[in-house]
Amino acid sequence: MTSLLIKGATAIVTMDAKNSIYRDADLYIEEGWVKAIGKDLSGQKYAADETIDARGKIVYPGLINTHHHLYQVLTRNLPRVQQMELFDWLKTLYRLWRGLTGEMVYTSALVGLGELIKYGCTTASDHHYVFPQGQTELIDRQIMAASELGIRFHACRGSMSRGESDGGLPPDSLVQSKEEILADSERLINEYHDASPGSMCQIILAPCSPFSVTPDLMRESAELARQYGVRLHTHLAETLDEENYCLSTVGMRPLEYMTSLGWVGSDVWFAHGIHFNSAELDLLAQTKTGVAHCPASNQKLASGVAKITEMLQKGVPVGLAVDGSASNDCSNLLAEIRYAYLMHRLVNSAAAPAGAQILSLATRGSAELLGRNDLGSLEVAKAGDCFLVDINSLEFAGTLDDPAALPAVVGINRPVDMTIVAGKVVYKNGVLLGIDEEKVVHEANKMALKLREYA
């Protein structure tokens, strides 16, 4: 039996159904599960293998990232794409991504997931859809990296089957056949998908987007996912260019098109969802189809502002995400919390989600998108995933009235003090415990230079 006692926390922000906050309290985790929260947990019942002194610290539920492209770590901060919008941005970067190798995918996953962990993320979903010809088992390399770091991982087997010669956006060298995609999707589900409570790895089927995938692949991916009971994910309603593409090629708006292919339901969530109209939001709410909100990426690519306030009012499931590292350009979900809070305050004023509501999107809301009722809050019988922030520093002086709102209203602008997954410390005192960070940084920088040769 393994156990961990977090002792004497200034506050434990639970994000449970009542938004309970415990002051000067303890958190006890056993075999990866929360067993008790309260004051002065002591005695033989709570004699832990490891005790953490949490005086002067706030404990938060682990953050959950619902949309990412980890491979893009290697193409961040490129001057030539900094002023572009999505379609031109993609066309430019596809040229570089032709050079991706398995080792690059593995190393970029270590970098991106490691950065997420440093900023309090304990569960991450990644959407990998770039498979240069001859490159196989790329998702396997990501899963290996996640295991080494100790983070929960939802691997989206992305795909592109409609290249330029078939009216799509990606170059033909980055597309695969429907048969190849579906076969690998089934292999990954059989090898890695774990649907049990406390699962560390799950598989999602995730054709890339309406402008890079054929209708047959979309439809058959949905059928395969439902056969195996796994979830579905894709980009949708990110830009007006996408909307115009769908109208011109299939005569339907993006959501209408996806509905015709079987892509709505509580097992589906879309990335971005910026350009849905009110009737479409009603449909999402009625079908419990979710949206991953990506505020930093939406701002950088000038894509627009998602109607998150209206979504929440209507009951659309919403989670938070950092999106791809080349459209962000980082993997910091704490930053997204503040971006989302400020963006929607600007657009919706008093009607916008409050600070604690934004934190809830990154915890309970994101857990709902991933179908995880074992994650998203700190309460008995939930997973022991959390992070600790030391508030005895100048940037947090005078901020303790509302610990749940602090990440959004004040902002946490540096790595957290400790990140814990399933009751195991995976990051503390500036050090990722599962990898040699200096070596990974060196390798990633070499690989980034190599990719730039493909421009």
C-alpha positions in Angstrom: 0.0 0.0 0.0 1.2 3.5 -0.8 -0.1 6.6 0.9 0.5 10.3 1.0 -0.6 12.9 3.6 -0.7 16.6 2.6 -0.6 18.3 6.0 -1.7 21.7 7.1 -2.6 23.4 3.8 -3.6 27.0 4.0 -6.5 26.1 1.7 -7.7 23.0 -0.2 -9.8 24.1 -3.2 -11.9 21.0 -4.0 -14.0 22.1 -7.0 -16.6 19.6 -5.8 -20.4 20.2 -6.5 -20.5 22.7 -3.6 -17.2 24.4 -4.5 -16.1 23.5 -1.0 -12.8 25.0 0.3 -11.1 23.6 3.4 -8.9 26.0 5.4 -5.9 24.8 7.4 -6.7 21.3 6.5 -5.2 18.0 5.4 -5.6 15.7 2.4 -5.0 11.9 2.6 -4.4 9.8 -0.5 -4.1 6.0 -0.5 -3.4 3.8 -3.4 -3.9 6.8 -5.7 -7.3 7.7 -4.3 -8.5 10.5 -2.0 -9.5 8.8 1.2 -10.1 11.8 3.5 -10.1 15.7 3.6 -10.3 17.6 6.9 -8.6 19.1 9.8 -5.9 17.3 11.9 -5.9 14.0 10.1 -3.7 11.9 12.3 -3.3 8.6 14.1 -2.7 5.1 12.7 -5.5 5.5 10.1 -3.6 8.3 8.4 0.0 7.1 9.0 1.3 7.8 5.5 4.4 6.6 3.7 5.1 10.2 2.8 4.0 13.4 4.5 4.1 16.8 2.8 4.2 20.0 4.9 1.7 22.2 3.1 1.7 25.1 5.5 1.6 28.4 3.5 0.3 26.5 0.4 -2.9 26.2 -1.5 -3.8 22.7 -2.9 -5.8 22.6 -6.1 -7.3 19.7 -8.1 -5.0 18.7 -11.0 -5.7 20.6 -14.2 -7.0 18.7 -17.3 -6.0 19.7 -20.8 -8.5 18.7 -23.5 -6.7 19.7 -26.7 -3.1 19.9 -27.8 -0.7 19.1 -30.6 2.5 18.2 -28.8 4.6 17.7 -31.9 4.3 21.5 -32.6 6.7 22.1 -29.7 9.5 21.9 -32.3 8.1 24.7 -34.5 7.4 27.4 -31.9 8.1 31.1 -32.3 8.7 31.0 -36.0 8.8 34.6 -37.4 7.4 33.7 -40.8 4.0 32.5 -39.3 3.5 34.9 -36.4 1.1 37.2 -38.3 -0.8 34.5 -40.2 -4.3 33.1 -39.7 -5.1 29.5 -39.6 -5.2 28.3 -43.3 -2.0 30.1 -44.3 -0.4 29.2 -41.0 -1.1 25.5 -41.6 0.0 25.5 -45.2 3.3 27.0 -44.2 3.9 24.7 -41.3 2.9 21.5 -43.1 6.1 21.9 -45.1 8.2 21.6 -41.9 6.1 18.9 -40.4 6.9 16.6 -43.3 10.2 16.0 -41.5 8.7 14.6 -38.3 10.2 11.4 -37.1 9.2 9.0 -34.2 12.1 10.3 -32.1 10.9 13.9 -32.7 7.4 13.0 -31.6 8.7 11.3 -28.5 10.9 14.2 -27.5 8.3 16.9 -28.2 5.9 14.9 -26.0 8.4 15.0 -23.2 8.8 18.8 -23.6 5.1 19.6 -23.9 3.8 17.2 -21.3 6.6 18.2 -19.0 5.7 21.9 -19.3 2.0 21.1 -18.6 3.0 19.2 -15.4 5.1 22.2 -14.3 2.0 24.3 -14.4 -0.3 22.0 -12.5 -1.7 19.7 -15.3 -2.2 16.1 -14.3 -4.2 14.8 -17.3 -3.6 15.7 -20.9 -5.3 14.9 -24.2 -3.2 15.3 -27.3 -4.5 15.3 -30.9 -1.8 14.0 -33.2 -2.8 13.9 -36.8 0.5 14.4 -38.8 1.9 11.1 -40.1 4.6 11.7 -42.7 4.8 8.8 -45.2 6.9 5.9 -43.7 6.4 7.0 -40.1 4.4 4.6 -38.0 3.6 4.1 -34.3 3.9 7.8 -33.5 1.1 7.6 -30.9 3.0 4.8 -29.2 6.0 7.2 -28.7 3.8 9.8 -27.1 2.3 7.2 -24.8 5.8 6.1 -23.8 6.7 9.8 -23.0 3.6 10.2 -20.9 4.4 7.1 -18.9 7.9 8.2 -18.1 6.6 11.6 -16.9 3.8 10.0 -14.8 0.9 12.1 -16.3 -2.5 10.7 -17.3 -2.7 10.6 -21.1 -5.6 10.6 -23.5 -4.1 9.9 -26.9 -6.2 11.1 -29.9 -5.4 9.1 -32.9 -5.7 11.9 -35.4 -5.7 11.5 -39.2 -5.8 13.3 -42.5 -7.1 11.5 -45.6 -7.9 14.3 -48.0 -4.8 16.0 -49.5 -4.4 18.9 -51.9 -5.0 16.7 -55.0 -8.4 15.8 -53.5 -9.5 19.3 -52.6 -8.1 19.2 -49.0 -5.6 21.5 -47.2 -2.7 19.3 -46.3 0.0 18.1 -48.9 -0.6 14.6 -50.2 2.6 13.5 -48.5 0.9 13.9 -45.1 -2.3 12.0 -45.8 -3.0 8.3 -45.2 -5.6 5.9 -46.7 -8.8 5.3 -44.8 -7.9 1.6 -44.4 -4.5 2.4 -42.9 -6.0 4.9 -40.4 -8.8 2.7 -39.3 -6.5 -0.3 -38.8 -4.0 1.7 -36.7 -6.9 3.2 -34.7 -8.2 -0.3 -33.9 -4.6 -1.5 -33.0 -4.1 1.4 -30.6 -7.5 0.8 -28.9 -6.7 -2.9 -28.4 -3.1 -2.2 -27.1 -3.5 0.8 -24.9 -7.1 1.8 -24.1 -7.9 1.4 -20.4 -11.5 2.4 -19.4 -11.2 1.4 -15.8 -11.4 4.0 -12.9 -8.0 5.6 -12.4 -6.9 4.8 -15.9 -3.5 6.3 -16.9 -4.1 5.9 -20.7 -7.0 6.1 -23.0 -7.4 6.3 -26.8 -9.7 8.7 -28.7 -10.4 8.6 -32.4 -9.9 12.0 -33.9 -9.9 12.7 -37.7 -8.4 16.2 -38.0 -11.0 18.5 -39.5 -13.6 18.9 -42.2 -11.0 20.3 -44.6 -8.5 17.4 -44.3 -10.7 14.3 -44.0 -13.1 12.5 -46.3 -16.8 12.0 -45.2 -16.3 8.2 -45.3 -13.4 8.4 -42.8 -15.4 10.6 -40.4 -18.4 8.3 -40.6 -16.4 5.1 -40.2 -14.3 6.5 -37.4 -17.5 7.3 -35.4 -18.7 3.7 -36.0 -15.4 2.2 -34.9 -15.3 4.4 -31.8 -18.8 3.4 -30.7 -18.1 -0.2 -31.4 -15.2 0.0 -28.8 -16.8 2.6 -26.5 -14.1 5.2 -27.0 -14.6 8.9 -27.5 -14.5 11.1 -30.6 -12.7 14.5 -31.1 -12.0 16.9 -34.0 -11.5 20.6 -34.8 -14.7 22.4 -35.7 -16.0 26.0 -36.2 -12.5 27.4 -35.6 -12.5 29.9 -38.5 -14.8 31.5 -41.1 -12.5 30.0 -43.7 -13.6 26.6 -42.5 -17.2 27.6 -42.5 -16.9 28.8 -46.1 -15.0 25.6 -47.1 -17.9 23.5 -45.8 -20.6 25.6 -47.4 -18.8 25.5 -50.8 -17.9 21.8 -50.8 -20.8 20.1 -49.0 -23.4 22.8 -48.9 -23.7 22.7 -45.1 -22.4 24.7 -42.1 -19.7 22.7 -40.2 -21.9 21.5 -37.4 -24.7 20.5 -39.8 -22.1 18.5 -41.8 -20.8 16.8 -38.7 -24.3 15.9 -37.5 -25.0 14.3 -40.9 -21.9 12.0 -40.3 -23.0 10.9 -36.8 -20.6 13.3 -35.0 -22.8 14.7 -32.1 -23.4 13.2 -28.7 -22.0 13.0 -25.2 -19.0 11.0 -26.5 -18.0 13.8 -28.8 -16.1 17.1 -28.2 -14.9 19.7 -30.6 -11.8 21.9 -30.4 -12.5 25.7 -30.6 -16.2 26.0 -31.5 -15.8 29.7 -32.1 -18.3 30.2 -34.9 -21.4 28.3 -33.7 -24.6 30.3 -33.9 -27.3 30.2 -31.1 -29.3 27.4 -32.8 -26.2 25.3 -33.0 -25.4 25.9 -29.4 -28.9 24.6 -28.6 -28.1 21.4 -30.5 -24.8 21.0 -28.6 -26.6 21.4 -25.3 -29.4 19.0 -26.2 -26.9 16.3 -27.3 -24.3 17.1 -24.6 -21.6 17.5 -27.3 -18.7 19.3 -25.8 -16.3 22.1 -26.7 -12.6 22.5 -25.8 -12.0 26.3 -25.3 -8.5 27.4 -26.5 -8.3 31.1 -25.7 -4.6 31.8 -26.3 -4.5 30.0 -29.7 -7.8 31.7 -30.8 -6.2 35.1 -30.0 -2.9 34.4 -31.7 -4.4 33.2 -34.9 -7.1 35.9 -34.8 -9.8 33.2 -35.1 -12.3 34.9 -32.9 -13.9 34.6 -29.4 -15.9 31.5 -28.6 -19.3 32.1 -27.1 -18.4 30.5 -23.8 -20.8 32.6 -21.7 -23.7 31.5 -23.8 -22.5 27.9 -24.0 -22.5 27.7 -20.2 -25.9 29.4 -19.9 -27.3 26.8 -22.3 -25.6 23.8 -20.7 -23.0 23.0 -23.3 -20.2 20.9 -21.8 -17.0 23.1 -21.9 -13.4 22.3 -21.0 -10.2 24.2 -21.3 -7.2 23.6 -23.5 -3.8 25.1 -24.5 -4.0 23.9 -28.1 -0.9 23.3 -30.2 2.4 24.7 -29.1 2.9 26.5 -32.4 -0.3 28.4 -32.0 0.1 29.3 -28.3 3.3 29.0 -28.1 3.5 27.2 -24.8 1.9 24.4 -22.7 0.7 26.3 -19.7 -2.9 25.6 -18.7 -2.7 28.0 -15.8 -2.1 30.8 -18.3 -5.2 29.7 -20.2 -7.3 30.1 -17.1 -6.4 33.8 -16.8 -6.7 34.4 -20.6 -10.2 32.9 -20.6 -11.3 35.0 -17.6 -10.0 38.3 -19.0 -11.3 37.6 -22.6 -14.8 36.9 -21.5 -14.9 39.7 -18.9 -14.1 42.0 -21.8 -16.7 40.6 -24.1 -19.5 39.8 -21.7 -18.8 42.0 -18.6 -20.8 40.9 -15.5 -22.4 38.0 -17.4 -19.0 36.4 -18.0 -17.9 33.3 -16.0 -16.5 34.2 -12.6 -12.9 33.3 -11.7 -13.8 30.1 -9.9 -16.0 29.1 -12.9 -13.0 29.3 -15.2 -11.0 27.1 -12.8 -13.9 24.7 -12.9 -13.7 24.5 -16.8 -10.1 23.4 -16.4 -11.0 20.7 -13.8 -14.5 19.4 -13.7 -15.5 20.7 -17.1 -12.5 19.1 -18.8 -13.0 15.8 -17.0 -16.6 15.7 -18.4 -15.3 16.2 -21.9 -12.9 13.2 -21.5 -15.7 11.1 -19.9 -13.8 10.9 -16.6 -16.0 11.0 -13.5 -13.0 9.9 -11.4 -11.1 13.1 -12.1 -11.7 16.9 -11.9 -12.2 17.5 -8.1 -10.7 16.7 -4.8 -13.1 14.6 -2.8 -13.3 11.2 -1.3 -13.2 8.4 -3.9 -11.8 10.7 -6.6 -8.3 10.3 -8.0 -5.4 11.8 -5.9 -4.4 14.4 -8.6 -3.5 17.8 -7.4 -0.9 20.6 -7.4 0.4 22.9 -4.7 1.2 26.6 -4.9 3.2 28.5 -2.2 1.4 31.7 -1.5 4.1 33.1 0.8 5.5 35.4 -1.9 5.0 39.0 -3.0 2.8 38.2 -6.0 0.2 36.6 -3.7 0.2 39.1 -0.9 -3.4 40.3 -0.1 -5.0 37.7 -2.4 -6.4 35.0 -0.1 -10.0 35.9 0.2 -11.0 33.7 -2.7 -8.5 30.9 -3.4 -10.7 29.3 -6.1 -10.6 32.5 -8.1 -7.0 33.2 -7.6 -5.6 31.4 -10.8 -8.0 33.5 -13.0 -8.2 36.8 -11.2 -4.7 37.2 -10.0 -2.9 34.6 -12.1 -0.2 32.1 -11.3 2.7 33.2 -13.4 5.4 30.7 -12.5 5.6 27.0 -12.2 3.8 25.5 -9.3 5.6 24.1 -6.3 4.5 20.5 -6.6 2.4 18.3 -8.9 0.9 15.0 -7.8 -0.7 12.3 -10.0 -2.5 9.3 -8.4 -0.8 10.2 -5.1 2.7 10.2 -6.6 4.8 13.3 -6.7 5.9 13.8 -10.3 7.3 17.3 -10.0 8.7 19.4 -7.1 11.0 22.2 -6.5 11.5 23.0 -10.2 12.4 19.4 -11.1 10.5 16.9 -13.3 11.2 13.6 -11.5 10.7 11.2 -14.5 13.2 12.6 -17.0 16.6 14.3 -17.5 15.3 17.7 -18.4 18.6 19.2 -19.5 19.2 16.3 -21.9 15.6 16.6 -23.3 16.0 20.3 -23.9 19.3 19.7 -25.8 17.7 17.1 -28.0 14.6 19.1 -28.7 16.6 22.1 -29.8 18.6 20.0 -32.2 15.5 18.5 -33.7 13.9 21.9 -34.0 16.8 23.1 -36.2 16.5 19.9 -38.3 12.8 20.5 -39.0 13.6 24.1 -40.2 15.6 22.6 -43.0 12.2 21.5 -44.6 11.0 25.1 -45.1 
